[in-house]
Amino acid sequence: MNTECIFCKIAGKEIPTEIVFENEDVVAFNDLNPKAPVHVLFIPKKHIATLNDLSDDDLDMVGKIFSAIKDVAAEKGISGGGYRVVANCNKDAGQEVFHVHFHLLGGRALTWPPG
């Protein structure tokens, strides 16, 4: 855990937020600045700064994140109509918090390209 990282603080329950999913490796919570009717962030409890920093040891955890995304999309009622999963890597891609995270977006038609 990184003591300066806001997502580590959320995972460690130091910052209250509306958790929509949690298991031993993953925490998911509603985005505070949603870009769609459903906008949930999925983070590993382990601090990993960017996708570039993932190791082979993290592959199981990434699979658990995508399993959680699938389950939450169904729970939120967006799996049938469709949803998008986004991960930004580094500043030029729009990564603002340097803790690996995945955005689940849905609940409306999403346009392409995103920007």
Secondary structure as a PSIPRED ss2 file (coil, helix, strand):
# PSIPRED VFORMAT (PSIPRED V4.0)

   1 M C   1.000  0.000  0.000
   2 N C   1.000  0.000  0.000
   3 T C   1.000  0.000  0.000
   4 E C   1.000  0.000  0.000
   5 C C   1.000  0.000  0.000
   6 I H   0.000  1.000  0.000
   7 F H   0.000  1.000  0.000
   8 C H   0.000  1.000  0.000
   9 K H   0.000  1.000  0.000
  10 I H   0.000  1.000  0.000
  11 A H   0.000  1.000  0.000
  12 G C   1.000  0.000  0.000
  13 K C   1.000  0.000  0.000
  14 E C   1.000  0.000  0.000
  15 I C   1.000  0.000  0.000
  16 P C   1.000  0.000  0.000
  17 T C   1.000  0.000  0.000
  18 E C   1.000  0.000  0.000
  19 I E   0.000  0.000  1.000
  20 V E   0.000  0.000  1.000
  21 F E   0.000  0.000  1.000
  22 E E   0.000  0.000  1.000
  23 N C   1.000  0.000  0.000
  24 E C   1.000  0.000  0.000
  25 D C   1.000  0.000  0.000
  26 V E   0.000  0.000  1.000
  27 V E   0.000  0.000  1.000
  28 A E   0.000  0.000  1.000
  29 F E   0.000  0.000  1.000
  30 N E   0.000  0.000  1.000
  31 D C   1.000  0.000  0.000
  32 L C   1.000  0.000  0.000
  33 N C   1.000  0.000  0.000
  34 P C   1.000  0.000  0.000
  35 K C   1.000  0.000  0.000
  36 A C   1.000  0.000  0.000
  37 P C   1.000  0.000  0.000
  38 V E   0.000  0.000  1.000
  39 H E   0.000  0.000  1.000
  40 V E   0.000  0.000  1.000
  41 L E   0.000  0.000  1.000
  42 F E   0.000  0.000  1.000
  43 I E   0.000  0.000  1.000
  44 P E   0.000  0.000  1.000
  45 K C   1.000  0.000  0.000
  46 K C   1.000  0.000  0.000
  47 H C   1.000  0.000  0.000
  48 I C   1.000  0.000  0.000
  49 A C   1.000  0.000  0.000
  50 T C   1.000  0.000  0.000
  51 L H   0.000  1.000  0.000
  52 N H   0.000  1.000  0.000
  53 D H   0.000  1.000  0.000
  54 L C   1.000  0.000  0.000
  55 S C   1.000  0.000  0.000
  56 D H   0.000  1.000  0.000
  57 D H   0.000  1.000  0.000
  58 D H   0.000  1.000  0.000
  59 L H   0.000  1.000  0.000
  60 D H   0.000  1.000  0.000
  61 M H   0.000  1.000  0.000
  62 V H   0.000  1.000  0.000
  63 G H   0.000  1.000  0.000
  64 K H   0.000  1.000  0.000
  65 I H   0.000  1.000  0.000
  66 F H   0.000  1.000  0.000
  67 S H   0.000  1.000  0.000
  68 A H   0.000  1.000  0.000
  69 I H   0.000  1.000  0.000
  70 K H   0.000  1.000  0.000
  71 D H   0.000  1.000  0.000
  72 V H   0.000  1.000  0.000
  73 A H   0.000  1.000  0.000
  74 A H   0.000  1.000  0.000
  75 E H   0.000  1.000  0.000
  76 K C   1.000  0.000  0.000
  77 G C   1.000  0.000  0.000
  78 I C   1.000  0.000  0.000
  79 S C   1.000  0.000  0.000
  80 G C   1.000  0.000  0.000
  81 G C   1.000  0.000  0.000
  82 G C   1.000  0.000  0.000
  83 Y E   0.000  0.000  1.000
  84 R E   0.000  0.000  1.000
  85 V E   0.000  0.000  1.000
  86 V E   0.000  0.000  1.000
  87 A C   1.000  0.000  0.000
  88 N C   1.000  0.000  0.000
  89 C C   1.000  0.000  0.000
  90 N C   1.000  0.000  0.000
  91 K H   0.000  1.000  0.000
  92 D H   0.000  1.000  0.000
  93 A H   0.000  1.000  0.000
  94 G C   1.000  0.000  0.000
  95 Q C   1.000  0.000  0.000
  96 E C   1.000  0.000  0.000
  97 V C   1.000  0.000  0.000
  98 F C   1.000  0.000  0.000
  99 H C   1.000  0.000  0.000
 100 V C   1.000  0.000  0.000
 101 H C   1.000  0.000  0.000
 102 F E   0.000  0.000  1.000
 103 H E   0.000  0.000  1.000
 104 L E   0.000  0.000  1.000
 105 L E   0.000  0.000  1.000
 106 G E   0.000  0.000  1.000
 107 G C   1.000  0.000  0.000
 108 R C   1.000  0.000  0.000
 109 A C   1.000  0.000  0.000
 110 L C   1.000  0.000  0.000
 111 T C   1.000  0.000  0.000
 112 W C   1.000  0.000  0.000
 113 P C   1.000  0.000  0.000
 114 P C   1.000  0.000  0.000
 115 G C   1.000  0.000  0.000
